[in-house]
Amino acid sequence: MLNPATGAAIPPSKPNVIAFEVENGLTTGQAGLNPIATVTTAPGTKFFDLLSFFFQCSITQGQSNVIVNEGCDLSVTGYNAEGKMVGEAPFNFAPSSLVNPPFAKAVLPSSFVGLVNVTFGVSSASIATSLTAVGLDNITHINYY
């Protein structure tokens, strides 16, 4: 759970949010300076369909409790068990206000089925892509066992 921060975007299912940023990628060995996160099947799950999610982008201020919301473009890419890319979809977050904007809803195309791996990546941001943190919430999916 994230601590409440001044100006933070409002997640649909507060207070729980998944977040990623460049620091996370660098400490886990991911190459590149753009924030990226990967969702894979859980043990015992054969594959999943990804239907929708909510997201937001912001600039992190180190240990500060202040959030600066920013516009961003998020690219989502899905892969099947054979490692074949089955879909790619771009989404945009344009905060409606500087303080406490709502998360944006993203609905995936019908090709996002039979997945074992989905990558979320920031392709651009209105302030600084390399400083962008992304929050994800209410990820709607169907698991197959």
Secondary structure by P-SEA (a helix, b strand, c coil): cccccccccccccccbbbbbcaaaaaaaccccccbbbbbbbccccccccccccccbbbbbcccccbbbbbbbbbbbbbbcccccccbbbbbbbbbccccbbbbbbbbbccccccccbbbbbbcccccccccbbbbbccccccccc
